[in-house]
């Protein structure tokens, strides 16, 4: 029932015994009731199937016995066949309940596909969970956006000039500098990135002399990136696979539109800090 509901099919659980004491009022003639009984002869389930048939309510039996009373009373039957229980006595429902769960999940996903249930629909139904947050558009997750709180620089700019311009920006500075192509057919597209970690390593190696270096000489050229239509889960996968802390985000033409920092994903609680 939870799988159905979470994949776009309204659903709730109905206990067969409680149905006989008022809960049957939850069922309307437009509903479809899924009835589960491995043996197909569970008294309260068969009694419920009888009442539902009398009321003209469509039913689907999931059972191991295609010729059982439950199968006979139901509109449709999904038979899992003869199953040997994991129980040493072959009595306690174990393997059969697992098979019925798998059949129910398969049914839920088939219905979801017929409903054309997509990523956006899933996100709307899971707004508070990690799954839903991973399906958030990356544009909604990134703090740093070009022309708002993020500058981009041409490759001929020196590190000192880039620092001065970045420090003049109000608020906190991002953890990386993005560099764009200039004077070519690729003008304005992402050329490279320089992270705070890169700057620390340059400072250790060259001292203050590094400030005079141009960005083109020290940047990581053609860095890994995501497009603006990517999802948060794409960023999570990239960070886990490549151990990077900043991900440039570009538009369909390859021009930078923003920067996603690993701390943005930590704040969303999709990865651990």
Secondary structure, DSSP 8 states (H G I E B T S, - for coil): -HHHHHTT-------HHHHTTTGGGG--TT-EEEEE-SSS--HHHHHHHHHHHHTT-EEEEEES-TTSHHHHHSSEEEE------SSTTS-SSSHHHHHHHHHHHHHHHHHHHHTT--HHHHHHHTTTSHHHHHTSBHHHH-SEEBTTTB-EEETTSBHHHHHHHHHHSSS---SEEEEE--SSTTTTBEEEEEEHHHHHHHHHHHGGGGGGSBHHHHSEET--EEETT-BHHHHHHHHHHH--SEEEEE-TTSBEEEEEEHHHHHHTTSS--
